[in-house]
């Protein structure tokens, strides 16, 4: 969904999340040479916070800017996929489903929430 019309869909998405076992929220916050901020729209942050208030505890996947964590520090599970390409999306899905191992560690620091080298190691859970 595009950020221009995203807020219009949030009530429908929250209702859908309320009936789901797992809620995964993908975000692509790109960067331009003339960007004033690297933040997601406030409506997006509010949406994720509403999911938290509904007890959904969403998994947030950052397909673009990894620094999104600074805007959503209360999210319990945060995955950096490093890009919005189909390859990155498929790799993130396989990691979340447990069909591939997770062995990523940040090559950057996301102050003050994650230091360079932070990450997890997890073998594939299933094939």
Secondary structure, DSSP 8 states (H G I E B T S, - for coil): --TTTHHHHHHHHHHHHHT-S--EEEE-----TT-S-----HHHHHHHHHHHHTT---EEEESS-GGGGGT-TT-SEEEE----SHHHHHHHHHHHHTSS-B--B-SS-BTTTB-TT-B--B-----
